């Protein structure tokens, strides 16, 4: 096993990123992430998706396919695109058990479950390294999103992925917005609305703001 104190998993030639322009996947999860990306855009087939994973396990963009997306799809995909294209931040994404202990930005040990089932945090020692964690279990009831009628809403993994990558990672580290938490819900609701329209149902509904995600208009 590799010590948690070993930089770059003991392989700096593979795991460093001199330009910083990556969304790197940690572990054999490329097919899962590509499915998440398709689901959020309402795409069934991988050849119709603008996102792919290269041999270094980095998410990349096929710009020809991207240009063929609808305006609504591009509006959703653009946040993820800017995360991938960022020349300042190196983003690393992984899927872990909710009981996995991670170090938050205040230097305290927390489980992913403690942080609501997902977390997007920069490294205390490497501020240009941002780690995005997604718990692989269903959210606990206290962490499930609710609508304005206080009814629990579905929170599939792909929607949580977009919330973290296109929401927190984008608004906090790319846009550097003080209202990034609330804007992440606005972004999530954009996807919920798009999917409900595409599927002609009200399954995903509209998420309400909460204590951790305050309304950015206030």
N, C-alpha and C positions, 0 to 999 in steps of 0.2 A: 504494500500500500504506500501511498505518497503522503508525506507529512503535510499537515495544513500550513506549515511554515515554509514549505518549499515553493519558491516563486515559479510561475509559469509551468506548473506540473513537472518540474525538473527538465523541461525541454524549451528553452528560450528561443530556439530557432523556429519552432512551430507556433508557439503561443504568444509571441510578441507581435505588436502591430504598430509599426513606426508611424504610419499616417493617421491612425486612429479612426479610419473610416470603415468600421465594420459593425455588424451585428453578428457576433460569433456564437454558435451553438455549442454548449458544453455537453458532450455525451452523444450517443447514437439516437438522436431525436429529430433528425432532419425531416423524415416523412411525417411525423406528428406535427411539427411546426408548419410545414407546407400545407397540411390539411387545415390547421387553424387559419392560416392566411386565406385559403380558398373559402372557407366557411364564412368568414367575416365579410367577404366580397360577394357572397352568393354564387360562387363559381364551382361547377361540378368537376371539371377536368383540369388536370395540371397543365396541359398545353395552353389553356386559356388564362392561366395565372401569370402575372408579371414577375412573380418571385420564384427564385430557385436557389438551391444550395450548391456551392462549388466544392471542389475536392478538399478544401481546407475547412469545411464545415461552417462557411460564412454565407449568410443570406445575401443574394445579389438580385439585381433588377434587370429584366429584359425590357428595354425601353420601347421597342417596337410593339410588344404586347401591351405594355402600360398605356401607350397612346390610343389603343383600341378599346380601353375601358370606357364605360359610360361616365358622364360627369359626376354622378353620385358615387360611383366606385372610385374614381380618382380622388374625390373629396375625402374619402375614407383612407385610401391607400397613401395619400400624400404625406400624412404624419409618419407612417412607417418608413416611407421613402426617405424622408429627411433624417430619420434616425440612422438609417443605413448609410446615407451619404455624408454624415457628419465627419468633418475633418479634425474635430477637436476631441471628441469623446470616443472611447473604445467601449462598446456595449457587449456584455456577455450574458447570454440567456441560458437558464437551466431549469429542468423540472425535477423537483425533489419531494421527498415525503414531508408532510406538514410538520412532523416532529423534528425536522432538521434544524440544528442550531446555527444561526448566522450572527455576524457582528454587525450591529446597526451603526449609523453614522455618529452616534454618541459614544461609541465604543462599548456598548452593552450587548451581552449575549441574549438573543431572543430566538424563539422558534418561528418558523414561517407561519404556523397557526397563530402565534401571539400577534403577528403582524397582519392578521386578517386573511390568511391563506395565500398571500402574494406580497412581494416587496420589490421595490426598485431603489437601490441605494448605491451611493458612491463609496469607494474604498477610503477609509480614514487616512491611509498613507499614500494613496494614489488617486487624487481627486478626478483625474481624467479617465479613470476606470470605473464604469458603472455596471453593477451586477443586477440582473433582473431574475427574480426567483418566482416560480409558480408551483404551488403545492399540487401534488397529483391526486389528492382526494377531493370529494365534494366539500363545499364550504360548510362550516358549522352554522347552525341557524342564526346565531347572533351576528354573523358576518354576511349573511345573504342580503343582497340588495332588495329594496322594497319600493313599491310605487307610492303615489301620494295618498292612497287609501290604506297604506300600511300592509299591503298584501305582498307576500314573498314572490319575487320574480325569479325566473330561470337564470342561472349564472353558469352556463357551459364553459368549459376550459378555453375555447377559442375566443369567447367574449372577454374573459379575464386576461387572456394574452394581449388582445388589442387594448384593453384598459391600461395595462402596464406599459406596453411598448409605444402605442400611438397616443396614450394618455400621459401617464407620469413621466416616462422617459423623454417624451417629446416636449411637453410643456415645462417641465422642471429643468432639464439639462440642455435642451436646444433653445427654447424660447426664454428660459430663465424667468418664468412668471411666478409671482408670489401667490397667484390664485390657481396654481397648477392642479391642486387636488380637485377643486370644483370643476375646472375645465376638463378634467379627465372623465367626469360624469357626463358633461355636455357632449364630449366626443363619443362616449359609450352609447348615449341616447341616439346619436346620429346613426350608429350602426343598428341599434334596435329598431328605429323607425324605418330604415332602409330595408331590413330583412322582413319586417311585418308587411311592408308594401309589396315586396317581391313575392312573398309567400301568401299574400292575401289573407292574413290573419292578425290577431292581436296577441300572439304568444309572448313576444318579448316585451311589449308594452313600453313604458317610460319610467326610468329609474328616478327616484327622488334623491335629493341631497341628504347628507347626514352629518354627524359631528366631525367625521374625518374628511368629509368632502363637502365643504360649505358652498352655498350658492355663490358663484363668482360675481353676480350682479350686486351683491350686498356691499 
